[in-house]
Amino acid sequence: MTRFTNDHLCFEPAEYERPKLIRSLQISTPLHCLKTEDFEKLTFLEELILVPNFSDYADSQSWPDIIAPTLFRDMKRLRKLRILGKVIKVLPEDTFKGLENLVHLDLGGNQIRDIRANAFRGLPKLSTLCLNHNSLGELRKPFFEGLRELTRLDLSGNRIATIETGTFHSNKNLLSLNLSHNKLCSFNADAFLGLGGLNALSLKGNPLTEVDEYCFARLDKQAVIVADRAFENRSFSLYQ
């Protein structure tokens, strides 16, 4: 069934068309069935939501667990992209190539366990990145390389146990970082290197036992850190 609400169009797999003036589009087709040419005429598209319909496909367990390279190549005006449904496990290099005007990227609720170097290359305007409720076990330096306009990063509900020094070094405009409900036990002194403008950091739900006394020294003096235990640092406002 195809449904219209204003200029928002929801397609079912068998009825997929390529209208030229659609601004917002929701598709329930599996990722591996989508091709670059499927979007080549959607020149005005600003929002895309991909929600695979598992009930219609018995072989869903055998689907590829990555996004096909160049899939979004022609979506020059896209500003918001959401991919739902626990279908992605790996983000390879240049996954989002072509989305030069993308501002909001929501990949929450997938099964992402690895982010390859340059996975987010070519996203000069990205300000919000949601990777909550995935399967990341660590944060490495190449993950968020080049995302200089990023202001909000949600990594809550993963399995993150370690943060490599320099992970956030190019994210100097980051204002909000959510690391709640992970597996973090400790931070080294340079864990948040580069985040001098951060004003909100959530650490709730982590089994923190050891935190370097200089860990938060480079953050804004007015930054609010939300955690399960109070860290004795007079430069910050801490809330239980």
N, C-alpha and C positions, 0 to 999 in steps of 0.2 A: 504494500500500500504506500502511496506517495501522499504526504501531508504537507500542507502549506500553513504557516502562521506568519503573517506579514511577508517578509522576504526570506523567512527561514524555511528550508526545504529538508524533509527527512525522506531518504530513499531506502527502499528495500533492494536487495541484490538484483533481482530479476527485472527491476524497473529503472535501473540506473540510466540517467540521461545526462547531458552536458549543457545546461542552460548558461547563457553568456552573462546574465545580469545578477545571478545569485550572489548575495553577500555572505550568507551564513549557511553552512551545509553540514548535515549529520548523515553518516553512512554506516550501515550495519554489515557491510561486506568485509570478509576476512582480509587482513593485510596482504597476504600472499596472492590474493586475487586482483589487487589493485596494481595498475601500471601507470607509468608517467603520462602516457597519452590520454588516460582517463580524465586528467585534469587540465589538459592543454588549452581548453576553451573557457575555463573558469577564470578569466582574466581579472574579474572584479571581486573575487572571493577574499573575504577578510577574516572569516572564522571557519575552522574545520574541526569537526568532532568525529572521531573514528571509534565506533562501538561494535566490535565483532559480535555476531549473533551465533553463539556456540550451539544452540539447540538445533540449528538447521544443518550442522555439519558433523557427521559421526566421526570423521577422521581428524578432528581438531588437534589431537595429541601429536600428529605428525607434521603440523604446520611449521614453517621456518620461524625461528624465534628472534629474527632481526628485521629491521625495516629495509626494504630494497633500496639500494643506492639510487640517487637522482629521482626518487619518487616525487619529491616536492619541488623539483627543479624549476617549474614554470609558474609557481605561485608567488610572484613578486610582490603582491599586495597583501598577502596573508599576515595578519597581526596576532591571531590567537589560534593555537593548535592544542587539542586535547586528544590523547590516545588512551583509551580505557580497555579493561578486560583481561588483564594478566597475560598478555600475549607477547611481551617483549622481554628478552633475557639479556641481550647484548646490544650496546650502541656502538656500531663501528665508525670508522673515520668518515667524516663528511656526511653523516646521516641526514642532516637538515640543510644541506647545501642548496642555495637558491632562495632561502627564506630571509632575505636581507632586511625586511621590514617587520619581522616577527618580534612581538613585545612580550607575549605570554605563552609559555610552553608548559603544559601539564601532562606529566607521564606517571602520575601517582597511581598506585594500585596495580602495577605490573609486577614482573618478576626480575627486574634488572639486577644483575649481579656483577656486570663489568661495563665500564665506560672506557672505550679505547681513546688514545690520543687523538685530538682534533675532531672528536665526535660532534662538538658544538661549534666548529669552525664556520664562519660565514654568517654569524648572528650578531651583527654589530649593534642592534638596538634592543636586544633581549633584556628585559628588566625583571621579569618574574620567572623562576624555574622551580617547578614542583616535582620532586622525586620521592615524595613520601610513600611509605608502605611498599617498598621494593625489597631487594635482597642484597643490598650493598654491604660488604663486610669491612671495607676500608675506604679511606679517601686518599687519593694519590694526586701528586702535583699536576699531572696533565689533565685531570678531569675537567676543570673549569677554566682552562687556559683561554685567554682572549675575550672573556665575557666582561668587558670593561664597564658596561652600562648596567650590569646586574645590581638590583637593589634588594631583592627578596629571594632567598633560597631556602626551600623546605626539604629537609632530609629526615624528617621524623619517621619513626616506625620502621627503620631498617635494622641491620645487624652490625652497624659500624662499631668497630673496636679500636681502630687506630686512625690517626690523622697525620699524614706525612707533612713535614715541615715544608712550607711554600705552597700548600694546596690552594690557598686563597690569595696568593701574592698579586695576581692581576685583577682581583675583584675589589678594588679600592673604593668603589661607590656602594658597596653592600651596606644596607641599613638593618636588615633583619635576617637572622640565621637561626633556623629551627633544627636542633639536633636532639630533640626529646625522644625518649623511648628507644634508645639504641643500647649498645653494649660497652659504652665508654667507661673505663675504670680510671684513666689518668690522662693528663695533658702535659706535654713538655712546654718549655718556655716560649717556643716559637710556633705553637699550634695555630695561633690566630694572626700570624704575621701578615701585615698588609691591610688589616681591617680597622684602621684608625678611625673611620667614620661610623662604625657599627653602633647602633643605639638599642638593639634588642637581641638578646641571645637566650635561647631556651635550651636548658640541659635537663629538664625534668625526666624522671624515669630511667636515668643511667646509674649504674652501680659505682659511682665515683668514690675512690678511696685515696687517690694521690693526685694532687694538682700543684704544679710548680708555682711558687709564690710570685713569679714574674709573668705568668701565663696571660693575665689580663692587663698587663701594664701598658700595652700599646693601644688599648681600646679607649674610646671616648670616656672622659671622666664621669659623664652623666649616663653612661650606658646602663641599661637595666638587664640584669642576669637573673633568669628564673631557674631555680634548681630545687632539688629535694633537701639539700642541706645548705646551711649558711657558710659561705666562705668568708673568713675574717679579712676583709679588704675594705678599708674606709673610702676608697675611691669609687666604689660602686654601690648602687642600690640593689639589694638582693631580696628576693621574695620567696617564701616557701611555696 
